Amino acid sequence: MRIPRTVSVLTTAALAATALGTVGSGAASAATIEVGRGSYSDVRPAGTQGPSNNTGQPVKPKVTPAMADTPVPTNDWWSSLAFQRFAGNPWSENMYGHPLTYKAVSGGLEVGYPTTHRIVGEGRQYEFPHKADLTLGLVGLNSPDAKADGWSDWTVSPYWSDGTRSLRTTIGHGLPYVYAEGTGGAARIGAAAPPTVFADEGNVLGVTVSGRHYALFAPSGSDWTVSGNEIRADLRGRDYFSLAVLPGREALADFTKYAFSFVTGSKVDWDYREGDGEIRATYSLTTEAKEGTRTGTYQALYRHQWLHTGDPLTSYRYVSPRGEMKVREGTTFSTTQKVNGVLPGLPSAAGVDRAKLRTYINEVLAQGDPFSGAVDTYWTGKALGKLAQLVPLADQIGDNAGRDRLLTLIKGRMEEWFTVGGPSEFSYDKDWRTLIGYPASYGSDQELNDHHFHYSYYVMAAAIVAQYDPRWAADSEWGGMVKELVKDAANPARDDRRYPFLRGFDVYAGHSWAAGHAAFAAGNNQESSSESINLSAGLIMWGSAMGDKALRDQGVYMLTTESESIAQYWFDADQQVYPKDFGHDVVGMVWGSGGAYATWWTANPEEIHGINFLPMTGGSLHLAREKAMLRRSVAEMERENGGPADEWKDIFWQVQALYDPAGAMGYWNRWNGGYEPEAGASKAHTYHWVATMNSIGSPDMTVTADSPTAVVFERNGTRTYAAHNYTAEACSVVFSDGGVLNVPARSTASGAGRDTELGTSCGTPAADGPSAPGTPVADAVTDTSVKLTWRAATSDRGIKDYDVLRGATRVATVTGTTHTDTSLAAGTRYTYSVRARDTADRVGPASGTVTVTTAGSTPPATGDTFYPRSGGRLAAEAATTASSDTIPSAGGANRDGTPHNPLVYEVRNVNGTLKSGSDTAFTFKVDAGTHVGHAQQVRVSYDLTGDGTFDRVETFRYFATDPVPGWEDYSSARQGTHSSSGALGDLKNGTIRVEVWSALGNAPSTLQVGRGSVLTIPFT
């Protein structure tokens, strides 16, 4: 079984020393954010850790003020610039852009171009380590830190300032140029060795350093001077200069053409063409001409890109840890790849013994704890994945009771995680714009590691549930929380202010990165590429099940792109990437600097090879495209292992079935179930997988389809066509070899491909309501109002209107895409989102949120009396008329003492002197209508200094309402205190928060607000 990850076989060159500390959460009082029937908290649970450095101190994103309100894409190739993991390094660790490498230091940016590799770690690792050839900066620059001042899909702009001088550079994947803008000093390039000048054209200088050729570009009229190892140029009143690494000296003239065409942004767009069975991706750079009119550039393509582009390439080449990079002249290029499908489960096959399969499924259900004691996000996810893979199998053999029992287990555990207040929950970190599951594991909290691994299992399990219980997956039920996990791990929206775009998926590198901070000498890394694929496959299935074509297509792009990258960089499928003297056919981990035949926790060959296979699901079938690659991997594992797999034998039987089903079946028959499954696998799934492929053959990936959930299998020349239909009506899948398969509604089908095509294609998921509108943009902000505009939503039925939400409260419904919200308080923060309604009255998901602070300043609040107001305010004056807010249901559970989907009311900037002998007092008017067995509860929290930590928290006993319509008085004097923590003191710019929730009951109730409900605090 998999054991906790500890570094055991990686070289010290790859890793920087890490000493983890514990960061307490303080005494902050959490607000619960309701998402459908689920919820997450905005403060992590007591005693847990958040993002921190190696000394255990909490850290915030290291960005400039211009980027302070923009989600930081952690888990990227450059993340050590923004995530200061080591207390003694406020600049960055090594960053591998390819072909160039970088490191921010006090004097500017180190730049290197490693062209020779070394084999380290007793032959287990190859690397092209960063070594500075040049350091780009300004004369005299000595910055105390470096920050991120902007980023796009694969570029980033580090920024330095020492108070007198400032420097901003732009660097990125595939960029042979470094673009610099500086003030306060002349351009300075420090060389690691005395440079040899091979060309001097005044403002253009060609130099060779340590055998590598560079071009330096200063503004026209400037002149580079060389003195020892230092090269300088007066910028002559301008603020820009650049450098480029040259493929050879002869390239100087070509690269001079674009020296002042500065890259300002990068973006990928993808287009899934179902009818052609292919995905087209376009990679674009935006540029700005600092001099002249040229706006082109050169960019270097990785192997996984140039293998699939039809765009013309130059003869220029670069060396990289990913093999040869080829150079394109221009700002865009496109790739086109055939799409290999996924399935929620393999199809029914005659070779599967249904009685045996039922027995194996029952063995799982008969376990005392089907989750095997899992409590953290990763191991819970593994258990969810194991159970989810059995659901289609139980359904396939008519075991409806087993299927429903599995679904109940999956839903119950996910609902536990999706609800604040229990033993496990998700917490949103406002600084890092991320959702962290607690209990966390493997640095998913302190280091923001592996979210795409952990959450992939939840998304995949939810997609399986959605096949059988669409109502559970609705936004108004539990689907909203699934979408939160999707947004955290692979947010599809660039304009979302709550999560970064795609987080860990590096669109240019073609794969994900695992470390949140990337603070290693070898750059960032990814071990389990297969768990990254698990997320992409989950997105395809979840998007298909929910009718979300955009999300489905995103999953297709991610899976297809990463599949090729895995083949080339983890398995060296063409045997053209790894150095010839690296004695391995695979790597367990890809690093920015190279690759390692290793894992984080063991040197066991089974796990080094197997970690890039598990979990074996219908999303793993893409591996069969490279059958020779799989044979080499299994053969090497057996050589290194001294024989066939022993610990993870079931994983390797399933891999073998992808290229040699009969051999895999032989292994199964030899053991006949007498083995211990890998922790995320089961005998039922392994038996079904091996026996099915032994019956119908392994996947034939030369045949594609007009649906992403369709695969062909081939045995002895006979093809079996399989597909899943997520829609509510029968449809046809057309395959590239002319085969046609008709699939009943919400079913998996298989056949000989000779069906008569229906009028409905399975390739396009049915629309399921409006799409999310664009994130609102705030404009014309005054003391009392703000104007919002947003991009229109779409729906197959047409859009009827939009709800404008201030926090969780609807403040307007409008037919257009703009609204001005009025009667606001000065100097106050408000958060807005928008959701669309179509002409069929289907309400779509909410947009991203925008937070706005009104103009003016909030005068200090004084006095001891406050009134809850709609919109979440505590006002010092009562409203003219009363209104009401809805208190969400307790969901039939006992929520006594723990806020659950509470109404939250706050007032900030409060001053007051503690009144000796006085207590918090309130009388709130509540009503549960005719409902029986309902109760409401209140918590009042005091942040005495406004620093974000609540120093005193008072929870009051709940009030049981009667089943007679009409307001009742819920008073602190009558109910008394349930619990309290902390101590009161004087208020100085403090914050007071009131939370009201349902402690009991299975329906909502109401709270009178504006007037009638009143809070009195013990201050003068």
Residue, then its C-alpha position, 0 to 999 in steps of 0.5 A: m500500500r502507499i505510505p506517507r511520502t518522505v523524500s528518500v531517493l531524490t538527490t540533494a541537488a533537486l531539493a532544498a532543505t525543508a523544515l515544516g512548522t505548525v501554524g495555528s489558526g488563531a481564534a477566528s470565528a468562521a463564517t459558513i458560505e452556503v453552496g446549494r445544500g453544501s457549504y465551506s468556511d472562510v476560516r480554516p478549522a482551529g489548530t490547522q495550518g495554512p500556507s507557510n514558510n519553512t519556519g512555520q510562519p504564515v505567508k501571503p502571495k508576494v506580489t505587487p499592489a497592482m496584482a494584490d486582488t488577482p488570484v495567484p496561480t500557485n503550482d506553476w513553473w515560476s511559483s517560487l517567485a510569489f510563494q516565499r517558502f524559505a524565510g531567507n530567500p525573498w527573491s525566488e528559487n530556480m525557475y525553468g522556463h526552457p530554453l532559458t532558466y532563471k533565478a531572481v536575486s537582489g541585483g536582478l534576474e539570473v539567466g542561464y541556458p543549460t545545454t549539458h546534462r549530468i546524471v546524479g543520484e546513483g544514476r537515477q536522475y538526469e538534470f540540466p541544472h540552472k547555472a547563471d551565465l548572465t545577471l540582468g539588472l540595473v547599475g546599483l540595484n539592490s532590491p530587498d525582494a522580488k515580486a510578481d507584477g503580472w502573469s499570463d498563461w505561460t509568462v510572468s513579470p518579476y519586479w524589483s525595487d530598492g527605493t531608487r531603482s526599479l526593474r521589471t522583466t518578462i520571462g516565459h516558457g519558449l521565450p528565447y528573449v528576456y524583456a526588461e524595463g527599468t528606471g533609476g540606473a543604467a542597464r547592467i549585465g553581469a557575466a559569470a565568466p569574461p564574455t567574448v564579444f563576437a559582434d558589436e553594433g553599438n546598441v546591439l552586442g553579441v557575446t559568448v559566455s561559457g560557450r553559449h551565445y547571447a545578444l544584448f539589446a539597448p535602445s537606439g543610440s545607446d552603446w554597450t561597454v564591456s569591463g571585465n565581467e560587467i556589461r553596461a549601457d546608458l538607456r539614454g532616457r528610455d526605460y527598456f532593454s532586452l537580451a536573447v539566447l541565440p541558437g548560434r552566432e549566425a542567428l544574431a541578425d534574425f533575433t535583432k529584428y524582434a529585440f524590441s517587440f516585447v511580449t506582454g501576454s500569452k494565451v491558449d485557446w482550444d476548440y474540440r471538433e467532435g465531428d473530426g474527433e480532434i482538438r485544436a489548440t492555438y497558442s498566442l503571444t501579444t506584443e508591443a513594439k518599443e521601437g519601430t513597427r515590428t511586432g513579431t517574435y521567435q518562440a521555441l516549441y516543446r516536442h509535444q507541440w512540434l509533433h502536432t503542429g502544421d505551422p512552418l518552423t525555422s531551422y533554429r533549435y534549442v536544447s532542453p530537458r524535454g528534448e529538442m525545442k524547435v523555433r517558430e517565427g511569429t506570435t501564434f502557432s496551433t496544434t491538432q491532436k486526435v482525441n482518445g475517449v474515456l468511459p465511466g466503466l468498461p462495457s459488458a463482455a461475455g468473458v466476465d463471470r457475473a457471479k464472481l464479479r458480484t461476489y467481489i463487489n459484495e466483499v467491498l460492501a461487507q467491509g466494516d469500513p469501506f473507506s479503510g479509515a481514511v480521514d484526509t482529502y487524499w486517502t478519502g479521495k482514493a476510497l471514493g474513487k475505488l467505490a465509484q469505479l464499482v458503481p457501473l459494474a454493479d449496474q451492468i450485472g443488474d445488482n441494483a442493491g449493490r449499486d445503490r449501496l455504493l452510491t449511498l456510501i459515496k454521497g454520504r462521505m462527500e456530503e460530509w466533506f461538503t458541509v462545514g462543522g463536521p470532522s472534515e470540511f473545506s476552507y477557503d483561503k482568501d489570501w491565496r484564493t484556494l479551497i483547502g480540505y481539512p484534514a489535509s495531507y502531503g502539504s495540501d495545506q501548508e504548501l498547497n501541493d497536489h490539489h489536482f491529485h486529491y480533488s480529481y477523485y471527488v470530481m470523478a466520483a461525483a461524475i459517476v453519481a451524476q449518471y444515476d442521480p442527476r438531482w444530487a448533482a444539481d447546483s441547488e443540491w451538492g453539485g455546487m460544491v463539486k464545481e468549487l473543487v473544479k474551480d480550485a483545481a482547474n478553474p476554466a475562467r480567467d476573469d474569476r476573482r476567487y480562483p486562478f485560471l487552471r491553477g496547476f495545469d501548465v498549458y505550454a509545458g503540457h502537463s500539471w505541476a504538483a508543488g504549490h511553491a515550486a521552491f526546489a533547486a530543480g524547479n517544480n515537479q510532478e510525480s503522479s501524472s496519472e492522477s492529473i489525468n484522473l482530473s481531466a477525465g473527471l472533467i470530461m465526465w462531469g461536464s458531459a453529465m451536467g450538460d456543460k460543454a465548455l467544461r467537457d471540452q476543457g477536460v478533452y484539451m487537458l487530457t489530450t495535451e497531457s497524454e502526449s506530454i506523459a508519453q514523451y516526458w514520463f515514458d520517453a515513448d519515442q526514445q528521443v528525450y532522455p539523455k543516452d547515458f540515462g539508464h532508465d526507460v521511464v521516470g517516476m517524477v518530471w522536474g523543471s530541470g529533468g527527470a528522476y527514476a524515483t518517488w517521494w516515498t520509496a525506491n521500490p520499482e513497482e511504485i516508481h512505475g506504478i505511480n504513473f498508472l494509478p488509478m486505473t479507470g476508463g480515463s486511463l485508456h489513452l495509455a494504450r495509444e503507446k503499447a510499446m511504451l507500456r511494454r518497456s515500462v513493465a519490462e523495466m519494472e520486472r528487471e529492477n524488481g527481480g521479477p513480476a510485481d508483488e506489491w501492486k500486482d493488480i495495477f500492472w495486470q491492468v496495465q498489461a491488459l492494455y497491450d496483452p490482455a491474454g497475458a494479464m488474464g493468465y496472471w489473474n487466473r494464477w492468483n485467482g483473487g488471492y492477493e491484497p489490492e492496491a489501496g485505490a483498487s479492488k478485486a472486482h474492478t481489476y477482475h472486470w477490467v482484465a476479463t473484459m479486455n481478454s474478451i473484447g481486446s485492448p483499446d484500438m486508439t487508431v479509431t476515434a469518434d465524434s464523442p469524447t466518451a467512446v472507445v474501440f476495442e480490438r481482438n484478433g481483427t474484430r472491433t467492439y465499439a463502446a460508448h456512454n450516453y449522458t443525455a436523456e435520449a438515445c443517440s448515435v456515435v459515429f467512429s472514424d472507421g465508419g462504425v456507428l453505435n446507437v446508445p440508449a439514454r444515460s447508458t453505456a452500450s457496445g456492439a459491432g458498429r453496424d447500427t443505423e445512425l439516428g438523428t441525434s448525436c451523442g457528441t454534444p451534451a444536452a444543454d442544462g440551463p444557462s451558462a454562467p455570466g461573465t464576472p461583473v466589472a465594477d465602474a462609477v463607484t461613489d459613496t453610495s452606489v456602484k455600477l456593474t456590467w457583465r458578459a451575457a450568459t448563453s442558453d439554448r432557450g434564450i436568456k430571460d433575465y439576471d439576478v444580481l447578488r450582493g453577497a448571498t442576497r438578491v438585490a435586483t433582477v434585470t433584463g440587461t447586462t448592467h445594474t447600478d446598486t444604490s443606498l450603499a454605505a460609504g467606505t464599505r466592501y461589497t461582493y457581487s455576482v450574477r446568475a442568469r435565468d432562461t426563458a424556460d425559467r432554468v437558473g444557471p450557475a453564478s458568475g465569478t465574484v467582484t469585491v468593491t469598496t465604496a468611496g469615502s470613509t466609514p465613520p467610526a461606529t459608536g453606541d451600543t445598539f445595532y440592527p441587522r439589515s438585509g445584505g449583511r450589515l449591522a446598522a446603528e439606526a433602525a430602518t423605517t420599515a421591517s423586512s425579512d431574511t431567510i434562514p436556511s434549513a438545518g437539513g434535518a440534522n442537529r446543528d446545535g452549537t455550530p453555525h451551518n449556512p448562517l446569515v451573517y451580519e457585520v459592522r466594522n470600525v467600531n469604537g467603545t469602552l467595555k462597560s463593566g458588569s454588562d453582557t451581550a443582549f439581543t432580541f431577534k424576531v424569528d418565525a418558522g411558520t407552521h413547521v414543527g421541530h425547528a430552532q434558531q441559534v445565534r453567535v456573536s463575535y467580537d474582533l476588538t482591533g479589527d485585525g481579522t481575529f475574533d477575540r471573544v466568541e459567544t454562542f447562545r442556546y437555541f430557541a425552539t419556534d412554535p408551529v404557529p405563523g407569526w413573529e416570536d422573540y428570541s432573546s439572550a436573556r431568556q435562552g442564556t449562553h451555550s458556550s463562550s471563548g476569549a475575553l472582552g476588552d475595549l473596541k478600537n476600530g473593531t468588528i462585530r459579527v452576528e451569525v444566525w442559523s437553523a439549529l434544528g429542522n428540515a425547512p427554512s425559517t425567517l428573521q425580521v431585519g431592519r427594525g424589530s430585531v436588535l443587538t445591544i453590546p456591553f460598550t459605551 
